[in-house]
Amino acid sequence: MSQELEQETAKKKIQTVIFDLDGTLLNTIEDLTDSVNAVCTQYGYPVYPVETIKSYVGNGIRKLIERAIPQGAENPQYEGVYESFCAYYQKHCRVKTRPYDGILTMLDTLKAQGIAVGIVSNKNHNAVVELRDTFFKDVIPAAIGQSDTTRKKPAPDTVYEAMKQLGAQKETTVYIGDSEVDKQTADNAGLPCILVSWGFRERTALEKLGAWGIADTPQQILEKIV
């Protein structure tokens, strides 16, 4: 983040927060791992531990499947595996997934302060909306996932769409995520970025990215922006 942008952000009251979903608001890694492994088993491919899948996520479902199967996108079964994963995950995305500790309290506080909140994700749009409706329906009005008409992160398209739905101004908006993809997304959208250390990347890796701040708890997000 440039010094100029940091100074401008510090001067203005944040009115909108755009959150990444997986690894930021929700711990989705077990359901993602179980879904990858179910489909890999179906096709006779190796299965993976949670820590490996953690390193595979962040760039969308197609990239996740590419990383998980032999030959990646060149595999003649790639499209079939991808479609099978999407169908399986849509039915099993809420089995073990839960908000991280402190997230619901943080979101309630943001709402009480009049701060608008949106979600953007490289997850399939239908799954994003379903998870929003399950866990955050009363506090997050805008939820944008990957679709055929929207470029996935780190392109800023989903961020801009969420901001449009919320009536947000760039000068009073902050982006919050848990990975290098999120930092790149914030940069491409021209937004300051807070990274959270409880997600799918190690804190030491986040420290190298030059974010506006790193939060170790949801309370620290509130201390930074409210």
Secondary structure, 3 states (H helix, E strand, C coil): CCHHHHHHHHHCCCCEEEECCECCCEECHHHHHHHHHHHHHHHCCCCCCHHHHHHHCCCCHHHHHHHHCCCHHHCCCHHHHHHHHHHHHHHHCCCCCEECCCHHHHHHHHHHCCCEEEEEEEEEHHHHHHHHHHHCCCCCCEEEEEECCECCCCCCHHHHHHHHHHCCCHHHEEEEECCHHHHHHHHHHCCCEEEECCCCCCHHHHCCCCCCEEECCHHHHHHHHC
